[in-house]
Amino acid sequence: MKDAVTRLNYCQYLLVSQINYTLTNFADHSERFSHDQINRYLSGEKITPRLV
């Protein structure tokens, strides 16, 4: 079973991603999270620039 996406996972992705910040890119480059998992996480989470 894959791990659950956390705010830390998503924020780290945003910080290290140089150009492509898409959900699809995150899923393609992560063995731990599927596109659907990330999508469900983001639909229920409010992440402001201040949190990143």
C-alpha positions as a LaTeX table, in Angstrom:
\begin{tabular}{lrrr}
\hline
Residue & $x$ (\AA) & $y$ (\AA) & $z$ (\AA) \\
\hline
Met1 & 0.00 & 0.00 & 0.00 \\
Lys2 & 1.24 & 3.47 & $-0.82$ \\
Asp3 & 1.83 & 6.12 & 1.85 \\
Ala4 & $-0.53$ & 9.03 & 2.40 \\
Val5 & 0.49 & 12.39 & 0.96 \\
Thr6 & 1.35 & 14.98 & 3.61 \\
Arg7 & 1.80 & 18.72 & 3.56 \\
Leu8 & 5.53 & 18.19 & 4.03 \\
Asn9 & 5.72 & 15.91 & 0.96 \\
Tyr10 & 3.89 & 18.40 & $-1.22$ \\
Cys11 & 5.81 & 21.46 & 0.03 \\
Gln12 & 9.13 & 19.70 & $-0.50$ \\
Tyr13 & 8.10 & 18.87 & $-4.06$ \\
Leu14 & 7.23 & 22.52 & $-4.71$ \\
Leu15 & 10.55 & 23.70 & $-3.31$ \\
Val16 & 12.72 & 21.34 & $-5.37$ \\
Ser17 & 10.74 & 21.45 & $-8.61$ \\
Gln18 & 12.44 & 23.94 & $-10.90$ \\
Ile19 & 9.87 & 24.42 & $-13.66$ \\
Asn20 & 6.97 & 21.98 & $-13.67$ \\
Tyr21 & 4.75 & 22.25 & $-10.59$ \\
Thr22 & 1.90 & 20.08 & $-11.87$ \\
Leu23 & 0.21 & 17.30 & $-9.98$ \\
Thr24 & 0.95 & 14.97 & $-12.90$ \\
Asn25 & 4.66 & 15.74 & $-12.72$ \\
Phe26 & 4.68 & 15.11 & $-8.97$ \\
Ala27 & 2.99 & 11.72 & $-9.45$ \\
Asp28 & 5.27 & 10.78 & $-12.36$ \\
His29 & 8.38 & 11.44 & $-10.28$ \\
Ser30 & 7.17 & 9.85 & $-7.07$ \\
Glu31 & 7.07 & 6.12 & $-6.48$ \\
Arg32 & 5.21 & 6.63 & $-3.21$ \\
Phe33 & 2.16 & 8.55 & $-4.44$ \\
Ser34 & $-0.31$ & 8.04 & $-7.26$ \\
His35 & $-1.94$ & 10.85 & $-9.22$ \\
Asp36 & $-5.29$ & 10.07 & $-7.55$ \\
Gln37 & $-3.79$ & 10.17 & $-4.04$ \\
Ile38 & $-2.24$ & 13.58 & $-4.64$ \\
Asn39 & $-5.43$ & 14.87 & $-6.24$ \\
Arg40 & $-7.55$ & 13.76 & $-3.26$ \\
Tyr41 & $-5.08$ & 15.34 & $-0.85$ \\
Leu42 & $-5.02$ & 18.68 & $-2.69$ \\
Ser43 & $-8.81$ & 18.82 & $-3.04$ \\
Gly44 & $-9.16$ & 18.70 & 0.75 \\
Glu45 & $-6.17$ & 20.81 & 1.79 \\
Lys46 & $-5.61$ & 24.55 & 1.66 \\
Ile47 & $-1.93$ & 25.31 & 1.24 \\
Thr48 & $-1.06$ & 28.98 & 1.21 \\
Pro49 & 2.26 & 30.44 & 0.00 \\
Arg50 & 3.08 & 31.24 & 3.60 \\
Leu51 & 3.01 & 27.54 & 4.49 \\
Val52 & 5.47 & 26.70 & 1.74 \\
\hline
\end{tabular}
